[in-house]
Amino acid sequence: MGSLALSRLAVDEDPASASVADQVATIARKNLAPMAAAIDDGTVYPDELLRRLGDVGAWSSHQPRNGAADLRCAIQSMAALAEVCGATAFMAWCQNTLVWYAANSDNAALTTGFADGVAAGKILGGTGLSNPMKTFFGIEKFKLKGRRVDGGYVVRGALPWVSNLGPDHFFGTIFEREDMPGEIVMFLADCSDPAITLQPCKPFLAMDGTGTYGVQFRDIFVPDRLILAEQAKPFVRKIRAGFILLQAGMGVGLIRDCIAIMNEVDGPLGHVNRYLPQQPSDFNQLLSDLESEAMELARDPFNADDDYWRRVVTLRLHIGDASVAAAHAAMLHCGARGYLKSHRVQRRLREAYFVAIVTPATKQLRKMLADM
């Protein structure tokens, strides 16, 4: 199933990109699959596997070159992971997003060494843009405040949830300047700094092994070398489409596996499942349409056209809706056997709701489209 799905998604990819996605799919089947349940319940954070994925190029394909970028291989690779484990696909998105931030920064002191280290998986980390993204659309207020000092900024505040973190990890986020209200700065937070505290979160419905913490900033000094953008607003406009498009892999891979689950139970249960309103064939066509749109948009993530941005937001909304619908259908196709904790379909259902609520969530996406 995985290799066939990959070939559909990579029809027009160059051989090198297809090779990366194929290698990721192999690691997902052989190494990730036995760990998926433990990652889901929080007993394992797969940092070594994430580093190994970096070795095969999973985090480097979308780095801009000559002013352009192509996200297709990154999305394909995340989809291969999501077919097996939604939590790991989410961590892959976190890692890829951190690469996206660093590779697009104009701060030469930051990009030299750091961007390549993250792209190679030698440095792990994520993104703390949930609060800023909500703030941009009038849902929340900035939770981090900073002020200029010699050589950098001092930042204070707290973020409730940041993922793919550990004591030696980094993540990108934004603070509002206290000394210049309305001005915002994007920076890299170094989790090894003693002024940062990582607070474990209460157990989630799913995906507890994603290295998710509440993060407290206690007057942390952020040196200029860790500033992604002194003027964060134009920087966010540049990276926002990539931020959202890279999430497509989570939903695409999950939907693929939900279709596979429905097909797996067709033999013993097909005689009664045929009365259910949603069949695997329905989702095959839906998935094909979503994949095609994702691959087209992923070719041009710096497109500044308003219609392009609307298409990106609409695609993300449809992927979240389709993930929930496919997982719901798979659960009904499995019937009682899917109600066992040991069956992966109930994990897929819980992961699907995460695709629908992770920033930008379904309700935010609908607000964004309405505001357009």
C-alpha positions in Angstrom: 0.0 0.0 0.0 2.7 2.5 1.0 4.9 2.2 -2.1 1.8 2.3 -4.4 0.6 5.4 -2.7 4.0 7.0 -2.9 4.2 6.4 -6.6 0.8 8.1 -7.1 2.0 11.2 -5.2 5.4 11.3 -6.8 4.4 10.9 -10.4 6.2 14.0 -11.6 8.9 14.1 -9.0 12.6 13.9 -9.9 14.3 10.5 -9.0 16.3 12.0 -6.1 13.1 13.2 -4.4 11.3 10.0 -5.0 14.3 8.1 -3.5 14.1 10.2 -0.3 10.4 9.5 0.1 10.9 5.8 -0.6 13.7 5.6 2.0 11.4 7.3 4.5 8.6 4.9 3.7 11.0 2.0 4.3 12.1 3.3 7.7 8.4 3.9 8.6 7.4 0.3 7.9 10.4 -1.4 9.4 11.4 0.9 12.3 8.5 3.1 13.1 5.6 0.7 12.9 6.7 -1.3 16.0 7.0 1.9 18.0 3.7 3.6 17.0 1.7 2.4 19.9 4.4 3.4 22.4 4.7 6.9 20.8 0.9 7.3 21.0 0.7 6.5 24.7 3.8 8.6 25.5 6.3 6.0 26.6 8.6 6.7 23.7 9.8 10.0 22.1 11.5 8.8 18.9 14.5 11.2 18.8 16.9 8.6 17.3 14.4 7.8 14.6 14.0 11.5 13.8 17.8 11.8 13.5 17.9 8.8 11.2 15.3 10.3 9.0 17.6 13.3 8.7 20.4 11.1 7.5 18.3 10.0 4.4 17.3 13.6 3.6 13.8 13.8 5.1 14.4 17.3 6.5 16.4 19.0 3.7 14.4 18.7 0.4 12.3 21.9 0.9 15.2 24.3 1.6 15.0 27.3 -0.8 17.4 27.4 -3.7 17.9 30.5 -5.9 14.8 32.2 -4.4 12.5 29.2 -5.0 11.3 26.2 -3.0 9.5 22.9 -3.6 7.7 21.3 -0.8 6.5 18.1 -2.7 9.2 15.7 -1.4 8.7 16.9 2.2 5.0 16.4 2.0 5.5 12.9 0.4 7.9 11.9 3.1 5.5 13.1 5.9 2.7 11.2 4.3 4.7 8.0 4.3 5.2 8.5 8.1 1.6 9.4 8.7 0.5 6.1 7.1 2.1 4.4 10.0 2.0 6.9 12.9 0.3 10.3 13.0 2.3 11.5 16.0 5.6 11.0 14.2 4.2 12.7 11.1 3.4 15.7 13.3 6.9 15.7 14.7 8.2 15.6 11.2 6.1 18.7 10.4 7.6 20.4 13.5 11.1 19.6 12.3 10.4 20.6 8.7 8.9 23.8 9.9 11.9 24.7 11.9 14.1 24.1 8.8 11.7 26.3 6.9 12.1 29.2 9.3 15.9 29.0 9.5 16.4 28.5 5.8 14.2 31.6 5.0 15.9 33.9 7.5 18.0 36.8 6.3 20.2 36.5 9.4 23.5 35.1 8.1 24.7 34.5 11.6 21.8 32.1 12.2 21.6 30.4 8.8 25.3 29.6 8.8 25.5 26.2 10.3 22.2 26.1 12.1 20.0 25.6 9.1 22.1 22.8 7.8 22.2 21.2 11.2 18.4 21.1 11.5 18.0 20.0 7.9 20.4 17.1 8.6 18.6 16.1 11.8 21.6 16.8 14.0 19.5 19.5 15.7 15.9 18.7 16.6 13.1 21.1 17.3 9.8 22.6 16.4 7.6 25.6 16.1 5.8 27.8 18.7 3.6 29.7 16.2 0.3 28.5 17.5 -0.3 31.5 19.7 1.0 34.1 17.1 -1.0 32.5 14.3 -4.1 32.8 16.3 -3.2 36.4 17.3 -2.8 37.4 13.7 -6.5 36.5 13.1 -7.9 38.1 16.2 -8.3 34.9 18.3 -5.7 35.4 21.0 -3.1 38.0 22.2 0.6 37.5 22.1 1.8 35.5 25.1 5.5 36.5 24.8 6.8 40.0 25.4 10.3 41.3 24.7 12.5 44.4 25.0 15.6 45.4 23.2 18.9 45.3 25.2 22.6 45.4 24.1 23.2 42.5 21.7 19.7 41.1 21.6 16.4 41.0 23.5 15.0 39.9 26.9 11.9 37.8 26.6 9.3 36.7 29.1 6.0 34.9 29.1 4.7 31.3 28.5 3.4 29.2 25.7 1.1 26.4 26.7 2.0 23.8 24.1 5.1 23.4 21.9 6.0 20.1 20.4 9.1 18.1 19.3 11.1 19.5 22.2 13.7 18.3 24.6 16.5 19.8 26.7 18.8 20.3 23.7 16.2 21.3 21.1 15.3 24.6 19.5 12.0 26.1 18.3 10.9 29.2 16.4 8.3 31.6 17.9 7.4 35.3 18.1 7.3 38.0 20.8 5.7 41.5 20.8 8.1 44.3 21.7 7.2 46.0 25.0 9.4 49.0 24.0 7.6 49.3 20.6 4.0 48.1 20.9 2.7 46.5 17.7 6.1 45.5 16.5 6.9 41.8 16.6 10.1 39.8 16.3 10.6 36.1 15.4 13.4 34.2 17.0 14.8 30.8 17.9 14.4 29.6 21.5 17.2 27.4 22.9 15.7 24.9 25.3 19.0 24.4 26.9 19.0 27.9 28.3 18.4 27.9 32.1 15.9 30.7 31.7 13.6 28.4 29.8 11.5 25.8 31.7 9.9 22.9 29.9 6.8 21.8 31.8 5.3 18.4 30.9 1.7 18.6 29.8 -1.3 16.6 31.1 -2.0 13.5 29.0 -3.6 14.1 25.7 -6.3 12.1 23.8 -3.5 10.9 21.5 0.1 11.5 20.5 1.7 11.8 24.0 5.1 10.9 22.7 5.5 14.1 20.6 7.8 15.9 23.1 5.1 18.4 23.9 5.6 20.8 26.8 4.5 24.1 28.2 7.4 26.5 27.9 8.1 29.3 30.3 10.4 32.2 29.5 11.9 33.8 32.6 13.6 37.0 31.2 15.6 34.9 28.8 18.3 36.8 26.8 17.9 36.1 23.1 21.1 37.1 21.3 21.0 38.7 17.8 22.4 35.5 16.3 19.1 33.7 17.2 16.8 36.3 15.6 15.0 34.9 12.6 13.4 38.2 11.6 13.5 41.7 13.3 10.4 42.5 11.3 8.3 39.4 11.8 5.2 40.5 9.8 6.7 40.3 6.3 8.6 37.2 7.3 5.4 35.4 8.3 3.8 36.4 5.0 6.7 34.8 3.2 6.7 31.5 5.2 2.9 31.2 5.9 2.0 29.1 2.9 4.8 26.6 3.5 3.8 26.4 7.2 0.3 25.3 6.3 1.1 23.2 3.1 3.6 21.1 5.0 0.8 19.9 7.2 -0.8 18.2 4.2 1.3 15.2 4.7 -0.2 14.4 8.0 -3.7 14.2 6.6 -2.8 12.5 3.3 -1.0 9.6 5.0 -3.7 9.1 7.6 -6.4 9.0 5.0 -4.4 6.4 3.0 -4.3 4.1 6.0 -8.0 4.6 6.8 -8.7 3.4 3.2 -6.4 0.5 3.8 -8.2 -0.4 7.0 -11.6 -0.4 5.2 -10.1 -2.7 2.5 -8.6 -5.0 5.1 -12.0 -5.8 6.6 -13.8 -6.0 3.3 -13.4 -9.8 3.2 -15.0 -10.7 6.5 -17.4 -7.7 6.7 -18.0 -6.5 3.2 -21.4 -8.2 2.9 -22.7 -5.8 5.5 -20.3 -2.9 5.2 -21.7 -2.3 1.7 -24.7 -0.7 3.3 -22.6 2.0 4.9 -22.8 5.4 3.1 -19.1 6.0 2.7 -16.9 3.4 0.9 -13.2 3.1 0.2 -13.8 4.1 -3.4 -15.3 7.4 -2.2 -12.2 8.2 -0.3 -9.8 7.1 -3.0 -11.2 9.8 -5.3 -11.2 12.4 -2.5 -7.6 11.6 -1.6 -6.6 11.8 -5.3 -8.1 15.2 -5.6 -6.4 16.4 -2.3 -3.1 15.0 -3.4 -3.2 16.7 -6.8 -4.0 20.1 -5.3 -1.3 19.7 -2.6 1.3 18.8 -5.2 0.4 21.7 -7.4 0.5 24.3 -4.6 3.6 22.8 -3.1 5.6 23.8 -6.2 5.3 27.5 -5.5 5.1 28.3 -1.7 6.4 31.9 -2.1 3.4 32.8 -4.4 2.1 36.1 -3.0 -1.2 36.0 -5.0 -4.4 36.3 -2.9 -6.1 33.5 -4.9 -3.1 31.2 -4.2 -3.3 31.9 -0.4 -7.1 31.2 -0.5 -6.4 27.8 -2.2 -3.8 26.9 0.5 -6.2 27.7 3.3 -9.1 25.9 1.6 -6.9 22.8 0.9 -5.9 22.7 4.6 -9.5 22.9 5.7 -10.6 20.1 3.3 -7.7 17.8 4.5 -8.8 18.2 8.1 -12.4 17.5 7.3 -11.5 14.5 5.1 -9.2 13.1 7.8 -12.0 13.0 10.3 -14.5 11.6 7.8 -12.1 8.8 6.7 -11.2 7.8 10.2 -14.9 7.8 11.2 -15.8 5.6 8.2 -12.9 3.2 8.9 -14.1 2.9 12.5 -17.6 2.0 11.3 -16.3 -0.5 8.8 -14.3 -2.3 11.5 -17.3 -2.5 13.8 -16.7 -4.2 17.2 -13.2 -5.3 16.3 -12.2 -1.7 15.9 -13.4 -0.9 19.4 -10.5 -2.9 20.9 -7.6 -0.7 22.2 -5.2 -2.9 20.3 -6.7 -2.1 16.9 -5.0 0.8 15.1 -8.3 2.2 13.8 -9.1 3.9 17.1 -5.7 5.5 17.2 -6.3 6.8 13.7 -9.6 8.3 14.8 -7.9 10.1 17.6 -5.1 11.3 15.4 -7.6 12.5 12.8 -9.2 14.9 15.3 -5.7 16.3 15.9 -5.3 17.0 12.2 -8.5 19.0 12.5 -7.6 21.0 15.6 -3.9 21.6 15.3 -3.2 25.3 14.4 -4.7 26.4 12.1 -7.7 24.5 13.4 -10.9 23.9 11.4 -12.7 26.8 13.1 -9.7 29.2 12.5 -9.5 28.2 8.8 -13.2 28.9 8.4 -12.7 32.3 10.1 -9.7 33.0 7.8 -11.8 32.2 4.7 -14.7 34.3 5.9 -12.3 37.2 6.6 -11.0 37.0 3.1 
